[in-house]
Amino acid sequence: MNEVLKLKTGEKILIRHINELDIDGVWNNFNEVVEEGVYLPVLFPVKSRFEKQSWYNNIEKEGEICIV
């Protein structure tokens, strides 16, 4: 899947499957939210490469989606 949607505002959104190259970007964004301290889905940033890779592998295995 690789589809571009155009909003009424003219902005474009790319809808595509996650790939392994997205792992660091997704976790960098997640960790920024954790470090803000306002919304705390977890208490500590995720830094472990193993934990990040396990998350990605689970998404692939379960056929889940990841919206960023």
HTML snippet that shows the backbone in 3Dmol.js (N, CA, C, O; Angstrom):
<script src="https://3Dmol.org/build/3Dmol-min.js"></script>
<div id="view" style="width:600px;height:400px;position:relative"></div>
<script>
const pdb = `
ATOM      1  N   MET A   1       0.844  -1.168   0.000  1.00  0.00           N
ATOM      2  CA  MET A   1       0.000   0.000   0.000  1.00  0.00           C
ATOM      3  C   MET A   1       0.894   1.236   0.000  1.00  0.00           C
ATOM      4  O   MET A   1       1.861   1.318   0.757  1.00  0.00           O
ATOM      5  N   ASN A   2       0.563   2.175  -0.843  1.00  0.00           N
ATOM      6  CA  ASN A   2       1.281   3.442  -0.903  1.00  0.00           C
ATOM      7  C   ASN A   2       0.332   4.434  -1.562  1.00  0.00           C
ATOM      8  O   ASN A   2       0.244   4.500  -2.788  1.00  0.00           O
ATOM      9  N   GLU A   3      -0.379   5.207  -0.738  1.00  0.00           N
ATOM     10  CA  GLU A   3      -1.416   6.084  -1.264  1.00  0.00           C
ATOM     11  C   GLU A   3      -1.279   7.481  -0.666  1.00  0.00           C
ATOM     12  O   GLU A   3      -1.007   7.627   0.525  1.00  0.00           O
ATOM     13  N   VAL A   4      -1.467   8.497  -1.489  1.00  0.00           N
ATOM     14  CA  VAL A   4      -1.415   9.880  -1.032  1.00  0.00           C
ATOM     15  C   VAL A   4      -2.841  10.414  -0.975  1.00  0.00           C
ATOM     16  O   VAL A   4      -3.577  10.354  -1.959  1.00  0.00           O
ATOM     17  N   LEU A   5      -3.221  10.936   0.188  1.00  0.00           N
ATOM     18  CA  LEU A   5      -4.533  11.554   0.362  1.00  0.00           C
ATOM     19  C   LEU A   5      -4.348  13.055   0.444  1.00  0.00           C
ATOM     20  O   LEU A   5      -3.425  13.538   1.101  1.00  0.00           O
ATOM     21  N   LYS A   6      -5.220  13.794  -0.218  1.00  0.00           N
ATOM     22  CA  LYS A   6      -5.145  15.250  -0.167  1.00  0.00           C
ATOM     23  C   LYS A   6      -6.307  15.764   0.685  1.00  0.00           C
ATOM     24  O   LYS A   6      -7.472  15.475   0.408  1.00  0.00           O
ATOM     25  N   LEU A   7      -5.972  16.528   1.721  1.00  0.00           N
ATOM     26  CA  LEU A   7      -6.983  17.084   2.606  1.00  0.00           C
ATOM     27  C   LEU A   7      -7.604  18.332   1.994  1.00  0.00           C
ATOM     28  O   LEU A   7      -7.079  18.884   1.027  1.00  0.00           O
ATOM     29  N   LYS A   8      -8.730  18.777   2.563  1.00  0.00           N
ATOM     30  CA  LYS A   8      -9.385  19.999   2.090  1.00  0.00           C
ATOM     31  C   LYS A   8      -8.468  21.210   2.218  1.00  0.00           C
ATOM     32  O   LYS A   8      -8.607  22.178   1.472  1.00  0.00           O
ATOM     33  N   THR A   9      -7.543  21.159   3.150  1.00  0.00           N
ATOM     34  CA  THR A   9      -6.600  22.263   3.367  1.00  0.00           C
ATOM     35  C   THR A   9      -5.490  22.286   2.323  1.00  0.00           C
ATOM     36  O   THR A   9      -4.711  23.237   2.258  1.00  0.00           O
ATOM     37  N   GLY A  10      -5.421  21.244   1.514  1.00  0.00           N
ATOM     38  CA  GLY A  10      -4.366  21.139   0.513  1.00  0.00           C
ATOM     39  C   GLY A  10      -3.180  20.311   0.983  1.00  0.00           C
ATOM     40  O   GLY A  10      -2.311  19.954   0.187  1.00  0.00           O
ATOM     41  N   GLU A  11      -3.145  20.004   2.283  1.00  0.00           N
ATOM     42  CA  GLU A  11      -2.057  19.175   2.809  1.00  0.00           C
ATOM     43  C   GLU A  11      -2.183  17.754   2.272  1.00  0.00           C
ATOM     44  O   GLU A  11      -3.285  17.273   2.010  1.00  0.00           O
ATOM     45  N   LYS A  12      -1.046  17.092   2.113  1.00  0.00           N
ATOM     46  CA  LYS A  12      -1.034  15.718   1.628  1.00  0.00           C
ATOM     47  C   LYS A  12      -0.547  14.790   2.727  1.00  0.00           C
ATOM     48  O   LYS A  12       0.368  15.116   3.483  1.00  0.00           O
ATOM     49  N   ILE A  13      -1.173  13.634   2.797  1.00  0.00           N
ATOM     50  CA  ILE A  13      -0.795  12.611   3.775  1.00  0.00           C
ATOM     51  C   ILE A  13      -0.462  11.338   3.012  1.00  0.00           C
ATOM     52  O   ILE A  13      -1.240  10.880   2.175  1.00  0.00           O
ATOM     53  N   LEU A  14       0.697  10.775   3.308  1.00  0.00           N
ATOM     54  CA  LEU A  14       1.114   9.527   2.678  1.00  0.00           C
ATOM     55  C   LEU A  14       0.718   8.363   3.580  1.00  0.00           C
ATOM     56  O   LEU A  14       1.113   8.309   4.745  1.00  0.00           O
ATOM     57  N   ILE A  15      -0.057   7.441   3.040  1.00  0.00           N
ATOM     58  CA  ILE A  15      -0.445   6.224   3.755  1.00  0.00           C
ATOM     59  C   ILE A  15       0.374   5.090   3.155  1.00  0.00           C
ATOM     60  O   ILE A  15       0.309   4.832   1.953  1.00  0.00           O
ATOM     61  N   ARG A  16       1.150   4.413   4.008  1.00  0.00           N
ATOM     62  CA  ARG A  16       1.972   3.302   3.521  1.00  0.00           C
ATOM     63  C   ARG A  16       2.254   2.353   4.672  1.00  0.00           C
ATOM     64  O   ARG A  16       2.057   2.681   5.842  1.00  0.00           O
ATOM     65  N   HIS A  17       2.712   1.189   4.315  1.00  0.00           N
ATOM     66  CA  HIS A  17       3.116   0.220   5.330  1.00  0.00           C
ATOM     67  C   HIS A  17       4.405   0.687   5.997  1.00  0.00           C
ATOM     68  O   HIS A  17       5.258   1.310   5.365  1.00  0.00           O
ATOM     69  N   ILE A  18       4.529   0.378   7.273  1.00  0.00           N
ATOM     70  CA  ILE A  18       5.766   0.669   7.992  1.00  0.00           C
ATOM     71  C   ILE A  18       6.862  -0.245   7.445  1.00  0.00           C
ATOM     72  O   ILE A  18       6.592  -1.363   7.006  1.00  0.00           O
ATOM     73  N   ASN A  19       8.090   0.242   7.476  1.00  0.00           N
ATOM     74  CA  ASN A  19       9.202  -0.629   7.103  1.00  0.00           C
ATOM     75  C   ASN A  19      10.302  -0.480   8.152  1.00  0.00           C
ATOM     76  O   ASN A  19      10.264   0.414   8.997  1.00  0.00           O
ATOM     77  N   GLU A  20      11.248  -1.350   8.075  1.00  0.00           N
ATOM     78  CA  GLU A  20      12.286  -1.416   9.107  1.00  0.00           C
ATOM     79  C   GLU A  20      13.077  -0.114   9.242  1.00  0.00           C
ATOM     80  O   GLU A  20      13.587   0.183  10.322  1.00  0.00           O
ATOM     81  N   LEU A  21      13.185   0.655   8.181  1.00  0.00           N
ATOM     82  CA  LEU A  21      13.909   1.929   8.241  1.00  0.00           C
ATOM     83  C   LEU A  21      13.171   2.979   9.076  1.00  0.00           C
ATOM     84  O   LEU A  21      13.760   3.996   9.441  1.00  0.00           O
ATOM     85  N   ASP A  22      11.906   2.748   9.379  1.00  0.00           N
ATOM     86  CA  ASP A  22      11.108   3.688  10.172  1.00  0.00           C
ATOM     87  C   ASP A  22      11.314   3.535  11.681  1.00  0.00           C
ATOM     88  O   ASP A  22      10.906   4.410  12.445  1.00  0.00           O
ATOM     89  N   ILE A  23      11.928   2.459  12.114  1.00  0.00           N
ATOM     90  CA  ILE A  23      12.003   2.139  13.543  1.00  0.00           C
ATOM     91  C   ILE A  23      12.579   3.287  14.365  1.00  0.00           C
ATOM     92  O   ILE A  23      11.954   3.718  15.334  1.00  0.00           O
ATOM     93  N   ASP A  24      13.746   3.785  14.004  1.00  0.00           N
ATOM     94  CA  ASP A  24      14.370   4.840  14.816  1.00  0.00           C
ATOM     95  C   ASP A  24      13.537   6.114  14.835  1.00  0.00           C
ATOM     96  O   ASP A  24      13.424   6.755  15.879  1.00  0.00           O
ATOM     97  N   GLY A  25      12.955   6.491  13.711  1.00  0.00           N
ATOM     98  CA  GLY A  25      12.132   7.698  13.661  1.00  0.00           C
ATOM     99  C   GLY A  25      10.907   7.594  14.542  1.00  0.00           C
ATOM    100  O   GLY A  25      10.559   8.545  15.243  1.00  0.00           O
ATOM    101  N   VAL A  26      10.251   6.448  14.513  1.00  0.00           N
ATOM    102  CA  VAL A  26       9.066   6.239  15.350  1.00  0.00           C
ATOM    103  C   VAL A  26       9.442   6.343  16.821  1.00  0.00           C
ATOM    104  O   VAL A  26       8.754   7.012  17.591  1.00  0.00           O
ATOM    105  N   TRP A  27      10.530   5.685  17.219  1.00  0.00           N
ATOM    106  CA  TRP A  27      10.921   5.698  18.626  1.00  0.00           C
ATOM    107  C   TRP A  27      11.488   7.043  19.051  1.00  0.00           C
ATOM    108  O   TRP A  27      11.331   7.426  20.210  1.00  0.00           O
ATOM    109  N   ASN A  28      12.136   7.769  18.159  1.00  0.00           N
ATOM    110  CA  ASN A  28      12.593   9.121  18.502  1.00  0.00           C
ATOM    111  C   ASN A  28      11.402  10.011  18.815  1.00  0.00           C
ATOM    112  O   ASN A  28      11.429  10.775  19.779  1.00  0.00           O
ATOM    113  N   ASN A  29      10.360   9.912  18.003  1.00  0.00           N
ATOM    114  CA  ASN A  29       9.154  10.702  18.240  1.00  0.00           C
ATOM    115  C   ASN A  29       8.486  10.294  19.546  1.00  0.00           C
ATOM    116  O   ASN A  29       8.074  11.152  20.326  1.00  0.00           O
ATOM    117  N   PHE A  30       8.378   8.998  19.786  1.00  0.00           N
ATOM    118  CA  PHE A  30       7.782   8.484  21.019  1.00  0.00           C
ATOM    119  C   PHE A  30       8.545   8.997  22.236  1.00  0.00           C
ATOM    120  O   PHE A  30       7.943   9.445  23.212  1.00  0.00           O
ATOM    121  N   ASN A  31       9.868   8.928  22.173  1.00  0.00           N
ATOM    122  CA  ASN A  31      10.693   9.356  23.304  1.00  0.00           C
ATOM    123  C   ASN A  31      10.597  10.857  23.544  1.00  0.00           C
ATOM    124  O   ASN A  31      10.713  11.296  24.688  1.00  0.00           O
ATOM    125  N   GLU A  32      10.389  11.656  22.500  1.00  0.00           N
ATOM    126  CA  GLU A  32      10.185  13.095  22.683  1.00  0.00           C
ATOM    127  C   GLU A  32       8.947  13.353  23.531  1.00  0.00           C
ATOM    128  O   GLU A  32       8.956  14.215  24.410  1.00  0.00           O
ATOM    129  N   VAL A  33       7.891  12.609  23.265  1.00  0.00           N
ATOM    130  CA  VAL A  33       6.654  12.759  24.036  1.00  0.00           C
ATOM    131  C   VAL A  33       6.890  12.367  25.492  1.00  0.00           C
ATOM    132  O   VAL A  33       6.432  13.061  26.399  1.00  0.00           O
ATOM    133  N   VAL A  34       7.592  11.276  25.722  1.00  0.00           N
ATOM    134  CA  VAL A  34       7.884  10.833  27.090  1.00  0.00           C
ATOM    135  C   VAL A  34       8.688  11.894  27.831  1.00  0.00           C
ATOM    136  O   VAL A  34       8.412  12.187  28.994  1.00  0.00           O
ATOM    137  N   GLU A  35       9.679  12.469  27.162  1.00  0.00           N
ATOM    138  CA  GLU A  35      10.543  13.458  27.808  1.00  0.00           C
ATOM    139  C   GLU A  35       9.826  14.773  28.092  1.00  0.00           C
ATOM    140  O   GLU A  35      10.258  15.522  28.968  1.00  0.00           O
ATOM    141  N   GLU A  36       8.735  15.077  27.373  1.00  0.00           N
ATOM    142  CA  GLU A  36       7.951  16.280  27.661  1.00  0.00           C
ATOM    143  C   GLU A  36       7.325  16.194  29.047  1.00  0.00           C
ATOM    144  O   GLU A  36       7.138  17.212  29.714  1.00  0.00           O
ATOM    145  N   GLY A  37       7.004  14.981  29.477  1.00  0.00           N
ATOM    146  CA  GLY A  37       6.456  14.786  30.811  1.00  0.00           C
ATOM    147  C   GLY A  37       4.989  15.152  30.953  1.00  0.00           C
ATOM    148  O   GLY A  37       4.442  15.071  32.053  1.00  0.00           O
ATOM    149  N   VAL A  38       4.339  15.553  29.863  1.00  0.00           N
ATOM    150  CA  VAL A  38       2.929  15.926  29.940  1.00  0.00           C
ATOM    151  C   VAL A  38       2.057  14.686  29.805  1.00  0.00           C
ATOM    152  O   VAL A  38       1.200  14.425  30.650  1.00  0.00           O
ATOM    153  N   TYR A  39       2.275  13.938  28.757  1.00  0.00           N
ATOM    154  CA  TYR A  39       1.543  12.696  28.526  1.00  0.00           C
ATOM    155  C   TYR A  39       2.530  11.565  28.753  1.00  0.00           C
ATOM    156  O   TYR A  39       3.539  11.467  28.055  1.00  0.00           O
ATOM    157  N   LEU A  40       2.251  10.732  29.702  1.00  0.00           N
ATOM    158  CA  LEU A  40       3.217   9.691  30.050  1.00  0.00           C
ATOM    159  C   LEU A  40       2.676   8.293  29.746  1.00  0.00           C
ATOM    160  O   LEU A  40       2.150   7.624  30.635  1.00  0.00           O
ATOM    161  N   PRO A  41       2.806   7.852  28.492  1.00  0.00           N
ATOM    162  CA  PRO A  41       2.404   6.485  28.192  1.00  0.00           C
ATOM    163  C   PRO A  41       3.328   5.482  28.876  1.00  0.00           C
ATOM    164  O   PRO A  41       2.929   4.356  29.175  1.00  0.00           O
ATOM    165  N   VAL A  42       4.560   5.902  29.118  1.00  0.00           N
ATOM    166  CA  VAL A  42       5.544   5.134  29.882  1.00  0.00           C
ATOM    167  C   VAL A  42       6.382   6.140  30.653  1.00  0.00           C
ATOM    168  O   VAL A  42       6.330   7.336  30.364  1.00  0.00           O
ATOM    169  N   LEU A  43       7.140   5.685  31.613  1.00  0.00           N
ATOM    170  CA  LEU A  43       7.924   6.607  32.431  1.00  0.00           C
ATOM    171  C   LEU A  43       9.291   6.926  31.856  1.00  0.00           C
ATOM    172  O   LEU A  43       9.838   7.997  32.118  1.00  0.00           O
ATOM    173  N   PHE A  44       9.852   6.004  31.069  1.00  0.00           N
ATOM    174  CA  PHE A  44      11.213   6.195  30.577  1.00  0.00           C
ATOM    175  C   PHE A  44      11.268   6.016  29.059  1.00  0.00           C
ATOM    176  O   PHE A  44      10.533   5.200  28.504  1.00  0.00           O
ATOM    177  N   PRO A  45      12.133   6.773  28.391  1.00  0.00           N
ATOM    178  CA  PRO A  45      12.298   6.597  26.942  1.00  0.00           C
ATOM    179  C   PRO A  45      12.779   5.187  26.606  1.00  0.00           C
ATOM    180  O   PRO A  45      13.444   4.536  27.412  1.00  0.00           O
ATOM    181  N   VAL A  46      12.437   4.732  25.419  1.00  0.00           N
ATOM    182  CA  VAL A  46      12.878   3.421  24.942  1.00  0.00           C
ATOM    183  C   VAL A  46      14.159   3.624  24.139  1.00  0.00           C
ATOM    184  O   VAL A  46      14.138   4.252  23.081  1.00  0.00           O
ATOM    185  N   LYS A  47      15.261   3.101  24.636  1.00  0.00           N
ATOM    186  CA  LYS A  47      16.570   3.284  23.988  1.00  0.00           C
ATOM    187  C   LYS A  47      17.137   1.976  23.434  1.00  0.00           C
ATOM    188  O   LYS A  47      17.979   1.993  22.536  1.00  0.00           O
ATOM    189  N   SER A  48      16.682   0.857  23.963  1.00  0.00           N
ATOM    190  CA  SER A  48      17.222  -0.451  23.603  1.00  0.00           C
ATOM    191  C   SER A  48      16.888  -0.831  22.158  1.00  0.00           C
ATOM    192  O   SER A  48      15.723  -0.839  21.762  1.00  0.00           O
ATOM    193  N   ARG A  49      17.921  -1.144  21.381  1.00  0.00           N
ATOM    194  CA  ARG A  49      17.720  -1.582  19.994  1.00  0.00           C
ATOM    195  C   ARG A  49      16.882  -2.857  19.960  1.00  0.00           C
ATOM    196  O   ARG A  49      16.048  -3.028  19.071  1.00  0.00           O
ATOM    197  N   PHE A  50      17.099  -3.746  20.915  1.00  0.00           N
ATOM    198  CA  PHE A  50      16.342  -4.997  20.986  1.00  0.00           C
ATOM    199  C   PHE A  50      14.860  -4.713  21.186  1.00  0.00           C
ATOM    200  O   PHE A  50      14.019  -5.313  20.516  1.00  0.00           O
ATOM    201  N   GLU A  51      14.534  -3.809  22.098  1.00  0.00           N
ATOM    202  CA  GLU A  51      13.138  -3.483  22.379  1.00  0.00           C
ATOM    203  C   GLU A  51      12.460  -2.854  21.160  1.00  0.00           C
ATOM    204  O   GLU A  51      11.311  -3.169  20.848  1.00  0.00           O
ATOM    205  N   LYS A  52      13.179  -1.966  20.476  1.00  0.00           N
ATOM    206  CA  LYS A  52      12.641  -1.324  19.277  1.00  0.00           C
ATOM    207  C   LYS A  52      12.398  -2.356  18.175  1.00  0.00           C
ATOM    208  O   LYS A  52      11.346  -2.352  17.537  1.00  0.00           O
ATOM    209  N   GLN A  53      13.365  -3.229  17.958  1.00  0.00           N
ATOM    210  CA  GLN A  53      13.250  -4.244  16.911  1.00  0.00           C
ATOM    211  C   GLN A  53      12.141  -5.237  17.240  1.00  0.00           C
ATOM    212  O   GLN A  53      11.415  -5.673  16.346  1.00  0.00           O
ATOM    213  N   SER A  54      12.002  -5.599  18.517  1.00  0.00           N
ATOM    214  CA  SER A  54      10.940  -6.518  18.930  1.00  0.00           C
ATOM    215  C   SER A  54       9.567  -5.926  18.639  1.00  0.00           C
ATOM    216  O   SER A  54       8.659  -6.624  18.189  1.00  0.00           O
ATOM    217  N   TRP A  55       9.428  -4.626  18.903  1.00  0.00           N
ATOM    218  CA  TRP A  55       8.172  -3.928  18.620  1.00  0.00           C
ATOM    219  C   TRP A  55       7.841  -4.028  17.128  1.00  0.00           C
ATOM    220  O   TRP A  55       6.717  -4.364  16.756  1.00  0.00           O
ATOM    221  N   TYR A  56       8.822  -3.736  16.283  1.00  0.00           N
ATOM    222  CA  TYR A  56       8.619  -3.796  14.833  1.00  0.00           C
ATOM    223  C   TYR A  56       8.274  -5.224  14.392  1.00  0.00           C
ATOM    224  O   TYR A  56       7.340  -5.425  13.616  1.00  0.00           O
ATOM    225  N   ASN A  57       9.014  -6.194  14.879  1.00  0.00           N
ATOM    226  CA  ASN A  57       8.765  -7.587  14.501  1.00  0.00           C
ATOM    227  C   ASN A  57       7.364  -8.025  14.897  1.00  0.00           C
ATOM    228  O   ASN A  57       6.719  -8.772  14.161  1.00  0.00           O
ATOM    229  N   ASN A  58       6.887  -7.571  16.046  1.00  0.00           N
ATOM    230  CA  ASN A  58       5.549  -7.927  16.502  1.00  0.00           C
ATOM    231  C   ASN A  58       4.479  -7.316  15.594  1.00  0.00           C
ATOM    232  O   ASN A  58       3.484  -7.971  15.283  1.00  0.00           O
ATOM    233  N   ILE A  59       4.679  -6.075  15.172  1.00  0.00           N
ATOM    234  CA  ILE A  59       3.733  -5.443  14.244  1.00  0.00           C
ATOM    235  C   ILE A  59       3.654  -6.248  12.951  1.00  0.00           C
ATOM    236  O   ILE A  59       2.564  -6.513  12.442  1.00  0.00           O
ATOM    237  N   GLU A  60       4.797  -6.630  12.431  1.00  0.00           N
ATOM    238  CA  GLU A  60       4.840  -7.413  11.194  1.00  0.00           C
ATOM    239  C   GLU A  60       4.162  -8.772  11.386  1.00  0.00           C
ATOM    240  O   GLU A  60       3.359  -9.191  10.552  1.00  0.00           O
ATOM    241  N   LYS A  61       4.481  -9.450  12.474  1.00  0.00           N
ATOM    242  CA  LYS A  61       3.957 -10.792  12.728  1.00  0.00           C
ATOM    243  C   LYS A  61       2.445 -10.787  12.904  1.00  0.00           C
ATOM    244  O   LYS A  61       1.751 -11.672  12.403  1.00  0.00           O
ATOM    245  N   GLU A  62       1.936  -9.779  13.621  1.00  0.00           N
ATOM    246  CA  GLU A  62       0.509  -9.716  13.923  1.00  0.00           C
ATOM    247  C   GLU A  62      -0.305  -9.035  12.820  1.00  0.00           C
ATOM    248  O   GLU A  62      -1.534  -9.018  12.878  1.00  0.00           O
ATOM    249  N   GLY A  63       0.375  -8.477  11.819  1.00  0.00           N
ATOM    250  CA  GLY A  63      -0.333  -7.791  10.737  1.00  0.00           C
ATOM    251  C   GLY A  63      -1.013  -6.513  11.203  1.00  0.00           C
ATOM    252  O   GLY A  63      -2.043  -6.115  10.658  1.00  0.00           O
ATOM    253  N   GLU A  64      -0.431  -5.868  12.217  1.00  0.00           N
ATOM    254  CA  GLU A  64      -1.002  -4.644  12.766  1.00  0.00           C
ATOM    255  C   GLU A  64      -0.590  -3.446  11.923  1.00  0.00           C
ATOM    256  O   GLU A  64       0.240  -3.563  11.021  1.00  0.00           O
ATOM    257  N   ILE A  65      -1.181  -2.290  12.226  1.00  0.00           N
ATOM    258  CA  ILE A  65      -0.792  -1.066  11.538  1.00  0.00           C
ATOM    259  C   ILE A  65      -0.142  -0.121  12.535  1.00  0.00           C
ATOM    260  O   ILE A  65      -0.356  -0.229  13.743  1.00  0.00           O
ATOM    261  N   CYS A  66       0.646   0.797  12.021  1.00  0.00           N
ATOM    262  CA  CYS A  66       1.307   1.809  12.843  1.00  0.00           C
ATOM    263  C   CYS A  66       1.012   3.158  12.213  1.00  0.00           C
ATOM    264  O   CYS A  66       1.412   3.415  11.077  1.00  0.00           O
ATOM    265  N   ILE A  67       0.318   4.019  12.938  1.00  0.00           N
ATOM    266  CA  ILE A  67      -0.006   5.349  12.433  1.00  0.00           C
ATOM    267  C   ILE A  67       0.899   6.349  13.122  1.00  0.00           C
ATOM    268  O   ILE A  67       0.946   6.420  14.350  1.00  0.00           O
ATOM    269  N   VAL A  68       1.621   7.124  12.316  1.00  0.00           N
ATOM    270  CA  VAL A  68       2.549   8.111  12.864  1.00  0.00           C
ATOM    271  C   VAL A  68       2.156   9.483  12.370  1.00  0.00           C
ATOM    272  O   VAL A  68       2.806  10.471  12.710  1.00  0.00           O
TER     273      VAL A  68
END
`;
const viewer = $3Dmol.createViewer("view");
viewer.addModel(pdb, "pdb");
viewer.setStyle({}, {cartoon: {color: "spectrum"}});
viewer.zoomTo();
viewer.render();
</script>
